[in-house]
Every structure is written in C-alpha cells, then in structure tokens.
C-alpha cells in the first residue's frame, strides 16, 4: 500500500463527511481571528441568529490596524478604531478569548498563536488571513480563508473543501553562513514561481529545513502562499515538540505523553508519493533580494536586474517592463547598487526573537547610513518585545538609529500610520512586494532581517556575508 | 447570495498577469466593517490619478484615462477578462466584494489563485478558467471589436461568443449547485450537524488535547 504524505494524514484525520464529487466537510480545530476579516462574519452570524459552534476553538487579536507608537493616545484614525472596537465588542458578545491592546500577549496573529501554543501539531488551523500558512511549520494543516468561510467555520466548525494535491520541496544539504530561512523561501519562490504551488499543499523537507528553528520554519511556511500554495507544512520532530512544551495552550501534563506519541506520526511515510517534487541545493542559495512587484521577481544579492528584451514570453516580458517602471529601476543594474530610503524589520514573516537577534547582530556598533530616512523594528508580539528588551536588543537598535516600536502588522501592509510615501524604496522583511502594498507608490524589496539591517547601515543592498 | 444562471455582458480586458488582491482593493478600504460599497474603489491605485482614502467622494477624484476600466467602450462591463494567477496574494474577500459591487459577475482567466477562486463562489462571482490560448484569442477579439459581449451559461458550463462558438468550462458540482440556486452554504452544512457532533465525540476520545 502506498504510504501517506504528512498532508494526507492531517487531512484524513479531519474529514467529517465526503460527497460523491470529492467535496468534503473538514473539521477545524483552531480558528484565529483578527479585526479586518471578521466583522462581516460576526454580523452574518447575528443576522442569521446563529451562535459560534465551539467558541473555545477561537482566539482573537487585533493586529493589522494597531499603531506602533504613542499607544497611550489610542487609535487616532476613527475608521481603524471602529474596526478594532468592533472586534472587541464581538468577542465580548460571543465569549471569544481576545488579547487586546495593552495585553503583553497581543501581537501579530501568526506570531501570537504559536507563542501561546494555540497552534499544535496535527491541527487544522484557519484564519481570515492568507499568511495562516505560517502555522504549517508545526505539522498542522493551516491556511487562509475569506470572510464567508470565517463565518462558515464560526457557525459549523467546518470548511467545505476538496483535497489539494501534494507537492514536496526538498532543500538538500546545508545552507552557507549568513543564509537564512527567508533566503531559502525566496529562492524556492524564485524556482517554482508565484503560482507554482497553486492547487497544492507544499511540504518543505530536506536537511536545510530540518536544521531550522521553529522561527525559521514559520518564516518558510509563512511564504508558501507567495508561491501560490494555501498551505505549507513541515514534519514534526524534536524541535517542534520542544517548542510547544509548556506553552499556555499546550496539552496538560496528563495529556502530554499521548499527544507527543500522536505527533510523532506527523511526517510523510517513506513510500509516500507526491504529485510533484522540487529539489533545491541548499549550498547554492545566496542571500536574496526581490527586485520587482511579485515575490517571484527575486535575485541573489550579486545578481543583475533582469532585461525584458531577453525574455521570449510576451506576457512575462510585459510583467518585467511594468515592474521596472513601477520600481524605478534600469535593467541590468547590479541589485547591490540600489539605494534604499526606508527599512522595515517586522511582519508575520520576520518579527520573532531570532529575526530581531539576527538584525541586531548586524546593527550592533554601527549607525544608519545618511540616506536612510527611517529604519523601524516592529516586534511580532508584546512577548517578543519583552524578550528582546531583556536581551538588550532594543538598545542596540536605538543606538544604531533605528526606531523601536510596539507590536503589530505595521508597514507590511500599511493599514496603520506606518507607510511608504510615493517613490520611496524600502528594504523590508515582510512578504509582499506588490504595487502599493506598503503605501501607494512605495517600492518594496523583500529581504531577510540581517540583509535589511545591512541595507540600513550601508544605505544600499549589500551581501550580509561581508559583515 | 445572488443566483447565477445565464449572464450576458460587456467584456473588459485586463492585460496583466499576477493581478493581486492589493491591486484589486487597496488596504485602506479594508477598514470597513461592511460587505458593500467597495465598487468605487475597485483597482483604486490604477483607476485614479490621486490617492484615495475611505470616506472620500470617489466620483470627484481625477480619473486615470489610461486605465482600461475607464475607457468609454468598456462602460458597464460585467465580465472581466484577465491573465494568469488572477487574485493572488491576500485572502481579503473584499476583492470579490469590490468586483461584485462594481458590477462584475464573472472573471475569465487562464488561472486563479486558490483563495480568491474559492472566495468568488461565496459572493456569487463566477471565476472561469479557460485554456491560455483561448484566453489569448478572447483578448484579441475584445480589443478588435468595441461593445464585445459574451454570454455565460452556468448550467451548460459554456461561454458563448458573439459568433456562437461555445467554449466549455469546468466547475465543481457543489459550487455550481450553490451558485445556480443562490444558496448560503452554512445552512447546507448545518444539515449535517449530527455528523459534525459524531466526529467531535470520536475525536475527543482520540485527541482530547484539541478540546482544551
């Protein structure tokens, strides 16, 4: 008998019923909720006079709209404030646990969930946010859903779904010094393309993935969606179990042994067959920088910006031309000659303690380059912030000239006051370099935390391995 | 949800690959707690020459005459013709609501991002994927013939061109059923409540830590 993939195992354990055409009702263990994609869902429940099926499965946190400074003044934008207050009112009305502003556990939903142990191996996890793929780092099946599905999960504890196909991305061997989880995942997206994972659940495997900490694994799974896959997953091992142990939502002492025994099965069987396998050589991955307006438009730091006249495919050549124009770049320029205006270290991709340590190591004893208008560090949660301050990272950043902010999504998508002005160029540790993502007319280059810090202190993209 | 049975309408061509949901509806409009009113800010950054904010009177903003949605020949369009990987990026259903509110009933493209594709059916917007060569042909026809219209027959799963050519497309049986009847799938799922309860009872025994 053919073996099962990790995805097959978690999927099979959650099928409530299956229709003749393959459509399934899939049971959802954990529902993470934030302020942007939930108000219409709660409203839908109220209109239909429905109650949440299992309130205990829900954990809510405001993150997208939260200001990252002067929090004592509250949220000054009345539209943002109403959305955050609406989440709070809904949580109170329906009895949903919420980590509100001022609670040290408040932070980006995809940082807070794992930190609290609300994400456990083998779970199905959903959230009205595409970066829910992050939680797949725990051997969970986790993906983003739209607001109608948020309401559906609230009301029924299930999703209506068809099974996806299985893809495995093997990152074989070890990465070199200075090459991080962010570089690995950007290199993967460069290889498979931004739609390469459409219709698949991707399992990330291989020595370079197993060598990553949970923080690094979350960074990789976080960006599965930028490769088109709703879900990214990584097999459970000792690293996973050690991370989960003792967290507030982790299994209690008397359940722990049974849980660990079950979690040990959360890996693809040796005989498992994948619909598609992709192999990357870890040693050949260099620090990455995106140059364009899609995450697949990515280069090694010593690379040249592409030339549309060398692209045979018309649609692709047009995409390159449009991206060059928007980004204000010339074809064939070395990416390490491109100067930046702002630096953003944060987001659900790269705002965990390990990310801040990596950036601080580069920033330590250095100063922002004179052309940098603003460099900001936004920890992923209040607890990450506390930890960083205990380690003195805040002082390193402040001495180098960075701003040390309060937790939230911040300039990853610029729903709060943190944003780029038209034409400004940013080295960002976030996940999307789409047009206007960090502010209308803003130009985003995605990099690792260490590469972002290096750009901050030199004023342009530079190979962090030279530091 | 509005039913989708047979629809005929003007086609507007958006000749770009990887159109993301940030482009379809920029983030500042996601602060709304409503499902409606997103039509005037559909493709906001491309459609207007000046930045937009929630609460503005969008009819008074300077329009980008070079953006295809603003071409007089595509006024009143209800079918969007697009390129590969339409709707990539964020899970915001606001992207679907914006298209719907503008008056788009169907999007035809060679491929869609998964979450957008899924969200579309929930708000009565029909995403149709056709072979890339067929889509390329449609782009040429739309651009060559002002007022170009297509007819979409969901029950027959066909896109019908003005010359009567019938282009078949695939759609899941369940999604088709819900769209044809304008059904809310929560009500349908709740008909299976006993199955969900039985699953939970079994699961509580095998993995009790999931119910803490």
Interface residues (C-beta under 8 A of the other chain):
Chain A: X16 X17 X19 X21 X23 X25 X27 X29 X36 X37 X39 X40 X43 X48 X50 X53 X54 X56 X64 X65 X77 X79 X80 X82 X83 X86 X120 X122 X123 X128 X129 X130 X132 X143 X144 X145 X146 X147 X148 X149 X151 X152 X155 X156 X157 X158 X160 X162 X164 X194 X195 X198 X199 X225 X228 X229 X230 X249 X250 X251 X252 X255 X258 X259 X262 X294 X315 X316 X318 X319 X322 X413 X414 X415 X422 X432 X434 X435 X436 X437 X440
Chain B: X15 X16 X17 X18 X20 X22 X23 X26 X27 X28 X30 X31 X32 X33 X34 X35 X45 X51 X54 X55 X83 X84 X85 X88 X89 X90 X91 X92 X93 X94 X96 X111 X112 X113 X114 X115 X118 X119 X122 X123 X172 X173 X174 X184 X185 X186 X189 X190 X192 X193 X195 X196 X199 X200 X203 X206 X207 X208 X209 X210 X211 X212
